[in-house]
């Protein structure tokens, strides 16, 4: 096999590696965009989405009598190979690129064309037999292929993220059940408030995740509307009148996802609102899970000089100078993912706003930012669940002591000893450092038996008619 082959484009001839499935357009893009060092192949869902779109297009073009069965079959089989992971390493264009995604589309056209040529018994680059643009890209434009690919890949990615969030939700739920009987002091503004259970504290994280899963499902529905068939600007130039409807149906069958053709393809080609909406929900998820991680770090602070209410599983040595130190590294890494997602949302907002007239040229950075957010959040959720939450334990004795000592306990005792006595107890506890529990008994306001009746989780942690003390 020749070490190189000659390919031609509007700028002239270029040598392409003989073993490469990509061609001259991809080669020039690789040279033009040495930006991030992250290639399109880093996002397998995007590569598979491009292949699914090209497969749907070939099937539709054959059905409409525009593409011969022989060529259509070869293109379809090539696309199926790509969707099984074949030649993913040939998607070599930097994910951040000028040209509104044209280089990514060209990369897909060339790889699929050369795979199809081999299936037909031809050499790579024999485009007279099957051409990347004339056949693989028939009835298409980057301007409808690329945003549709982002939506296909985005939808698949979001489903994976939701699955990871369900794993984390289940982990918090298990802990909420395990710690349902453990009393602690709640805090507002970092000051003692009133008693609650650790189970209640962890159950809030369950509900937060459940809410965000619902919001993600809603946002995912918005990216099911696609502009495939719009071609250049939404007018459908160079496409059959029935192409848009049929290609959407075939894409749905290939992917198993219920896509819809946008009612106005001109509007859909320039609008990035669905990406902005999805990114905003991802930011919401990031902000809330970061807050949860802040709580876990604070509650586990210590072990002697902090709150020390819970113990996170030790994962690694925490210091190169302080022996025995263990840090909350898993919540910390999730915090950092959240910061990244928040920044990605700002990037997506700027990129969507910067669109002009009939096209947004900045969808590549939207893609990169969106896929990073989805992928990193997914792995962060799984990491937090498996390497942190499932191994959390509570310091029951320390929590019991903090409840009995807390000034906040007088709020719970107020119905039984009266506001004036409760205030006096609180003041003396503050001045002397004595526990509220002990002071109430010393002043014979309540017996130890009565106090223990009141200090049951089911009494302190929910609305209830005042107990009749014995």
C-alpha positions as CSV (number, residue, x, y, z in Angstrom):
1,X,0.0,0.0,0.0
2,X,1.3,3.5,-0.9
3,X,2.4,5.5,2.1
4,X,0.5,8.5,0.8
5,X,-2.2,9.3,-1.8
6,X,-2.9,12.6,-3.6
7,X,-6.2,14.3,-3.0
8,X,-7.5,17.6,-4.4
9,X,-9.6,20.4,-3.1
10,X,-10.2,24.0,-4.1
11,X,-6.8,25.0,-2.7
12,X,-4.9,22.4,-4.8
13,X,-3.3,19.0,-4.3
14,X,-2.2,17.5,-1.0
15,X,-0.6,14.3,0.1
16,X,-2.8,12.4,2.6
17,X,-1.4,9.4,4.5
18,X,-2.3,6.2,2.5
19,X,-3.7,4.5,5.6
20,X,-5.9,7.4,6.6
21,X,-9.7,7.1,6.2
22,X,-9.9,10.9,6.3
23,X,-9.1,13.1,3.4
24,X,-7.8,16.4,2.3
25,X,-10.5,18.6,3.9
26,X,-9.8,16.9,7.2
27,X,-6.0,17.3,6.8
28,X,-6.3,21.0,6.2
29,X,-8.6,21.4,9.3
30,X,-6.1,19.6,11.4
31,X,-3.4,22.0,10.3
32,X,-5.7,25.1,10.7
33,X,-7.1,24.3,14.2
34,X,-4.3,23.2,16.6
35,X,-6.3,24.6,19.4
36,X,-7.3,22.3,22.3
37,X,-5.6,19.0,21.4
38,X,-9.0,17.4,21.9
39,X,-10.3,15.8,18.8
40,X,-13.9,15.0,17.8
41,X,-13.1,11.3,18.6
42,X,-13.0,12.3,22.3
43,X,-16.8,12.4,22.1
44,X,-17.9,9.0,20.8
45,X,-21.6,10.0,21.1
46,X,-21.0,12.8,18.6
47,X,-19.1,10.5,16.2
48,X,-21.9,7.9,16.4
49,X,-24.5,10.7,15.9
50,X,-22.8,11.8,12.7
51,X,-22.8,8.3,11.4
52,X,-26.5,7.8,12.3
53,X,-27.3,11.0,10.4
54,X,-25.3,9.9,7.3
55,X,-27.0,6.5,7.4
56,X,-30.4,8.0,7.6
57,X,-29.6,10.4,4.7
58,X,-28.3,7.5,2.5
59,X,-31.5,5.5,3.2
60,X,-33.7,8.4,2.5
61,X,-31.9,9.4,-0.7
62,X,-32.2,5.8,-2.0
63,X,-35.9,5.8,-1.1
64,X,-36.4,9.0,-3.1
65,X,-34.5,7.6,-6.1
66,X,-31.5,10.0,-5.7
67,X,-28.9,7.5,-4.7
68,X,-28.3,4.0,-6.2
69,X,-28.9,1.0,-4.0
70,X,-25.3,-0.1,-4.4
71,X,-23.9,3.2,-3.1
72,X,-26.6,3.7,-0.5
73,X,-25.9,0.2,0.9
74,X,-22.2,0.8,1.1
75,X,-22.7,4.1,2.9
76,X,-25.1,2.5,5.3
77,X,-22.8,-0.4,6.1
78,X,-19.9,2.1,6.6
79,X,-22.0,4.1,9.0
80,X,-22.9,1.0,10.9
81,X,-19.2,0.2,11.3
82,X,-18.5,3.6,12.7
83,X,-21.4,3.2,15.1
84,X,-19.8,0.1,16.5
85,X,-16.5,2.0,17.1
86,X,-14.7,1.4,13.8
87,X,-12.5,4.3,12.7
88,X,-13.3,6.5,15.6
89,X,-9.6,7.4,15.7
90,X,-9.9,8.9,12.2
91,X,-12.1,11.7,13.5
92,X,-9.0,13.8,14.1
93,X,-10.3,17.4,13.7
94,X,-9.9,19.6,16.8
95,X,-13.3,19.9,18.5
96,X,-12.8,23.7,18.7
97,X,-12.8,24.9,15.1
98,X,-13.9,27.7,12.8
99,X,-16.4,27.2,10.1
100,X,-19.5,26.3,12.1
101,X,-18.6,22.6,12.3
102,X,-17.9,22.2,8.5
103,X,-14.6,20.5,9.3
104,X,-16.3,17.9,11.5
105,X,-18.9,17.2,8.8
106,X,-16.2,16.9,6.2
107,X,-14.2,14.6,8.4
108,X,-17.3,12.4,8.8
109,X,-18.0,12.5,5.0
110,X,-14.5,11.4,4.2
111,X,-14.2,8.6,6.8
112,X,-17.5,7.1,5.8
113,X,-16.7,7.5,2.1
114,X,-13.4,5.7,2.4
115,X,-14.9,2.9,4.5
116,X,-17.6,2.5,1.9
117,X,-15.1,2.4,-0.9
118,X,-13.3,-0.4,0.8
119,X,-16.5,-2.3,1.3
120,X,-17.1,-1.9,-2.5
121,X,-13.6,-3.3,-3.2
122,X,-12.0,0.1,-4.1
123,X,-9.0,1.9,-2.7
124,X,-9.3,4.8,-0.4
125,X,-9.5,8.1,-2.2
126,X,-11.1,6.7,-5.4
127,X,-13.9,9.3,-5.1
128,X,-15.0,8.8,-8.7
129,X,-16.7,5.7,-7.5
130,X,-18.2,7.1,-4.3
131,X,-17.7,10.8,-3.3
132,X,-17.7,12.2,0.3
133,X,-19.7,15.3,-0.7
134,X,-21.7,14.2,-3.7
135,X,-22.9,10.9,-2.1
136,X,-22.3,10.8,1.6
137,X,-23.3,14.4,2.0
138,X,-26.2,14.3,-0.5
139,X,-29.2,16.5,0.5
140,X,-27.2,17.8,3.4
141,X,-25.3,20.8,4.7
142,X,-23.1,21.2,7.7
143,X,-25.7,23.6,8.9
144,X,-28.3,20.9,9.4
145,X,-26.1,17.9,10.0
146,X,-23.9,19.4,12.7
147,X,-26.6,20.9,15.0
148,X,-28.7,17.7,14.6
149,X,-25.6,15.6,15.6
150,X,-25.2,17.8,18.7
151,X,-28.8,17.1,19.6
152,X,-28.6,13.4,19.0
153,X,-25.3,13.1,21.0
154,X,-26.7,15.5,23.7
155,X,-29.8,13.5,24.2
156,X,-27.8,10.3,24.5
157,X,-25.4,11.9,27.0
158,X,-28.2,13.3,29.1
159,X,-29.8,9.9,29.5
160,X,-26.4,8.6,30.8
161,X,-26.2,11.6,33.2
162,X,-29.7,10.8,34.5
163,X,-28.8,7.2,35.1
164,X,-25.8,8.4,37.2
165,X,-28.0,10.8,39.1
166,X,-30.3,7.9,39.9
167,X,-27.4,6.0,41.3
168,X,-26.4,8.9,43.6
169,X,-30.1,9.5,44.6
170,X,-30.3,5.8,45.6
171,X,-27.1,6.1,47.7
172,X,-28.4,9.2,49.6
173,X,-31.8,7.5,50.0
174,X,-30.1,4.4,51.6
175,X,-28.2,6.7,54.0
176,X,-31.4,8.7,54.8
177,X,-33.0,5.4,55.9
178,X,-29.9,4.2,57.8
179,X,-29.7,7.5,59.8
180,X,-33.4,8.1,60.3
181,X,-33.1,7.6,64.1
182,X,-30.0,9.8,64.6
183,X,-30.8,13.2,66.2
184,X,-28.6,16.2,65.5
185,X,-28.9,19.9,65.7
186,X,-29.9,21.7,62.5
187,X,-28.2,25.0,61.7
188,X,-29.2,28.2,60.0
189,X,-26.4,30.7,59.1
190,X,-24.0,28.2,60.7
191,X,-25.7,28.8,64.1
192,X,-27.6,26.3,66.2
193,X,-31.2,26.1,65.1
194,X,-33.5,23.2,66.2
195,X,-33.1,19.4,66.3
196,X,-33.6,17.2,63.2
197,X,-32.4,13.8,62.2
198,X,-29.4,13.0,60.0
199,X,-31.9,11.0,58.0
200,X,-33.9,14.2,57.3
201,X,-30.7,16.0,56.3
202,X,-29.8,13.3,53.8
203,X,-33.4,13.0,52.5
204,X,-33.1,16.6,51.3
205,X,-30.3,15.5,48.9
206,X,-32.6,12.8,47.6
207,X,-35.3,15.3,46.8
208,X,-32.9,17.8,45.2
209,X,-31.7,15.1,42.8
210,X,-35.2,13.9,42.0
211,X,-36.2,17.5,41.1
212,X,-33.1,18.0,38.9
213,X,-33.7,14.7,37.1
214,X,-37.2,15.9,36.2
215,X,-35.8,19.2,34.9
216,X,-33.2,17.4,32.8
217,X,-35.9,15.2,31.3
218,X,-37.8,18.3,30.3
219,X,-34.8,20.0,28.8
220,X,-33.9,16.9,26.9
221,X,-37.3,17.0,25.2
222,X,-36.4,20.4,23.7
223,X,-33.5,19.0,21.8
224,X,-35.6,16.4,20.0
225,X,-36.7,19.1,17.5
226,X,-34.1,19.0,14.7
227,X,-33.5,20.9,11.4
228,X,-32.3,18.0,9.3
229,X,-33.4,18.8,5.7
230,X,-32.8,22.5,6.2
231,X,-29.6,22.3,4.2
232,X,-27.8,25.7,4.1
233,X,-30.1,28.2,5.7
234,X,-33.4,26.4,6.2
235,X,-34.9,26.7,2.7
236,X,-34.1,23.1,1.9
237,X,-32.2,24.0,-1.3
238,X,-30.8,20.9,-3.1
239,X,-33.0,18.5,-1.1
240,X,-36.1,16.7,-2.3
241,X,-39.4,18.2,-1.0
242,X,-40.0,15.0,1.0
243,X,-36.5,14.6,2.3
244,X,-36.9,16.4,5.6
245,X,-39.8,14.4,6.8
246,X,-38.4,11.0,5.7
247,X,-34.9,11.6,7.0
248,X,-36.2,12.4,10.4
249,X,-38.3,9.2,10.4
250,X,-35.3,7.1,9.4
251,X,-33.0,8.8,12.0
252,X,-35.6,8.0,14.6
253,X,-35.6,4.3,13.6
254,X,-31.8,4.1,13.5
255,X,-31.3,5.8,16.9
256,X,-34.5,4.7,18.7
257,X,-35.1,8.4,19.6
258,X,-38.3,10.2,18.7
259,X,-37.0,13.2,16.8
260,X,-39.3,15.8,15.3
261,X,-38.7,18.1,12.3
262,X,-38.8,21.7,13.3
263,X,-41.9,23.5,11.9
264,X,-39.8,26.4,10.6
265,X,-36.4,25.2,9.4
266,X,-35.0,28.7,8.8
267,X,-35.6,29.6,12.4
268,X,-34.3,26.2,13.6
269,X,-31.1,26.6,11.7
270,X,-30.1,29.8,13.4
271,X,-31.6,29.2,16.9
272,X,-29.4,27.7,19.7
273,X,-32.1,28.2,22.4
274,X,-32.4,24.5,23.2
275,X,-28.7,24.2,23.9
276,X,-28.9,27.3,26.2
277,X,-31.9,25.8,28.0
278,X,-30.1,22.4,28.5
279,X,-26.9,24.1,29.6
280,X,-28.9,26.2,32.1
281,X,-30.3,23.0,33.7
282,X,-26.9,21.4,33.8
283,X,-25.7,24.5,35.7
284,X,-28.6,24.1,38.1
285,X,-27.6,20.5,38.7
286,X,-24.0,21.6,39.2
287,X,-24.8,24.4,41.7
288,X,-27.0,22.1,43.8
289,X,-24.6,19.2,43.9
290,X,-21.8,21.5,44.8
291,X,-23.8,22.8,47.7
292,X,-24.3,19.2,48.8
293,X,-20.6,18.6,48.7
294,X,-20.0,21.8,50.7
295,X,-22.3,20.3,53.4
296,X,-20.5,16.9,53.3
297,X,-17.1,18.7,53.7
298,X,-18.4,20.9,56.6
299,X,-20.2,18.1,58.4
300,X,-17.1,15.9,58.3
301,X,-14.7,18.6,59.2
302,X,-12.2,17.7,62.0
303,X,-11.8,15.1,63.1
304,X,-11.2,16.8,66.5
305,X,-11.4,20.5,65.8
306,X,-14.3,20.6,63.4
307,X,-18.0,19.6,63.4
308,X,-17.1,15.9,63.1
309,X,-20.7,14.8,62.8
310,X,-20.2,12.4,59.9
311,X,-17.2,10.5,58.6
312,X,-16.4,10.3,54.9
313,X,-14.6,7.2,53.8
314,X,-10.8,7.8,53.8
315,X,-9.5,7.6,50.2
316,X,-5.9,8.7,50.3
317,X,-3.2,10.4,52.4
318,X,-4.1,14.1,52.7
319,X,-0.7,15.8,53.2
320,X,2.9,15.5,52.3
321,X,3.9,17.1,55.6
322,X,1.1,16.3,58.1
323,X,1.0,12.6,59.0
324,X,-2.4,11.0,59.4
325,X,-4.3,13.9,57.7
326,X,-7.2,12.8,55.4
327,X,-9.0,15.2,53.2
328,X,-12.5,15.2,51.7
329,X,-11.1,14.7,48.2
330,X,-14.2,13.2,46.5
331,X,-16.5,16.1,47.4
332,X,-13.7,18.5,46.4
333,X,-13.4,17.0,43.0
334,X,-17.1,17.2,42.5
335,X,-17.0,20.9,43.5
336,X,-14.5,21.5,40.8
337,X,-16.6,19.8,38.2
338,X,-19.4,22.1,39.2
339,X,-17.3,25.2,38.8
340,X,-16.4,24.0,35.3
341,X,-20.0,23.4,34.4
342,X,-20.9,26.9,35.6
343,X,-18.2,28.3,33.4
344,X,-19.3,26.1,30.4
345,X,-22.8,27.6,30.7
346,X,-21.4,31.1,30.4
347,X,-19.4,30.0,27.3
348,X,-22.6,28.5,25.7
349,X,-24.6,31.6,26.5
350,X,-22.0,33.9,24.8
351,X,-21.7,31.5,21.8
352,X,-25.5,31.3,21.3
353,X,-25.8,35.1,21.6
354,X,-23.1,35.6,19.0
355,X,-25.0,34.0,16.2
356,X,-25.8,36.3,13.2
357,X,-28.6,36.2,10.7
358,X,-29.3,32.6,9.3
359,X,-26.5,30.7,11.1
360,X,-24.7,30.4,14.4
361,X,-21.0,29.9,13.5
362,X,-20.0,29.1,17.1
363,X,-21.7,25.7,17.6
364,X,-18.4,23.9,17.9
365,X,-17.6,25.6,21.2
366,X,-21.2,24.9,22.3
367,X,-20.7,21.3,21.5
368,X,-17.4,21.1,23.4
369,X,-18.7,22.9,26.4
370,X,-22.0,21.0,26.5
371,X,-20.4,17.5,26.2
372,X,-17.8,18.3,28.8
373,X,-20.6,19.3,31.2
374,X,-22.6,16.2,30.6
375,X,-19.7,13.8,30.7
376,X,-18.0,15.3,33.7
377,X,-21.2,15.6,35.7
378,X,-22.0,12.0,35.0
379,X,-18.6,10.7,36.2
380,X,-18.7,13.1,39.2
381,X,-22.1,11.8,40.3
382,X,-21.0,8.1,40.0
383,X,-17.7,8.9,41.9
384,X,-19.6,10.7,44.6
385,X,-22.0,7.9,45.1
386,X,-19.6,5.0,45.0
387,X,-16.5,6.5,46.5
388,X,-18.0,8.7,49.2
389,X,-21.8,8.5,50.0
390,X,-22.1,4.8,50.3
391,X,-19.3,4.7,52.9
392,X,-20.5,7.6,55.1
393,X,-20.9,6.9,58.8
394,X,-22.2,9.0,61.7
395,X,-20.7,9.8,65.1
396,X,-23.8,9.1,67.1
397,X,-22.3,9.9,70.5
398,X,-21.0,13.3,69.4
399,X,-24.3,14.1,67.8
400,X,-26.2,13.1,71.0
401,X,-23.9,15.3,73.1
402,X,-24.3,18.3,70.7
403,X,-28.1,18.0,70.9
404,X,-28.1,18.0,74.7
405,X,-25.6,20.8,74.9
406,X,-27.0,23.1,72.2
407,X,-28.7,26.3,73.1
408,X,-31.1,25.6,70.2
409,X,-32.6,22.8,72.3
410,X,-34.5,25.4,74.4
411,X,-36.8,26.1,71.4
412,X,-38.0,22.5,71.6
413,X,-38.4,22.7,75.4
414,X,-40.3,26.0,75.3
415,X,-43.8,24.5,75.2
416,X,-42.9,22.4,78.3
417,X,-41.0,24.9,80.5
418,X,-42.3,28.2,79.2
419,X,-40.6,31.1,77.4
420,X,-39.2,32.8,80.5
421,X,-37.6,29.6,81.9
422,X,-36.3,28.7,78.4
423,X,-34.7,32.1,78.1
424,X,-33.1,31.9,81.5
425,X,-31.7,28.4,80.7
426,X,-30.3,29.6,77.4
427,X,-28.6,32.6,79.1
428,X,-27.0,30.4,81.8
429,X,-25.9,27.8,79.4
430,X,-24.2,30.5,77.3
431,X,-22.5,32.0,80.4
432,X,-21.4,28.8,82.1
433,X,-21.0,26.3,79.2
434,X,-23.3,23.9,81.0
435,X,-25.6,21.8,78.8
436,X,-29.2,22.7,78.5
437,X,-30.1,19.1,79.3
438,X,-28.3,19.2,82.7
439,X,-29.6,22.7,83.6
440,X,-33.2,21.8,83.0
441,X,-32.8,18.8,85.4
442,X,-30.8,20.7,88.0
443,X,-33.6,23.4,88.2
444,X,-36.2,20.6,88.4
445,X,-38.1,22.1,85.4
446,X,-38.3,18.6,84.0
447,X,-37.2,15.1,85.0
448,X,-34.6,13.1,83.1
449,X,-37.4,10.7,82.1
450,X,-39.5,13.6,80.8
451,X,-36.6,15.1,78.9
452,X,-35.9,11.7,77.3
453,X,-39.6,11.5,76.3
454,X,-39.2,14.9,74.5
455,X,-35.9,14.2,72.9
456,X,-37.1,11.4,70.8
457,X,-36.6,11.9,67.0
458,X,-40.3,11.5,66.3
459,X,-41.2,14.2,68.8
460,X,-38.6,16.7,67.9
461,X,-38.5,16.5,64.1
462,X,-42.0,17.0,62.9
463,X,-45.2,18.9,63.7
464,X,-46.9,17.4,66.7
465,X,-49.4,18.2,69.4
466,X,-47.6,18.9,72.7
467,X,-46.8,15.7,74.6
468,X,-48.5,14.9,77.9
469,X,-45.4,14.3,80.1
470,X,-45.5,11.6,82.7
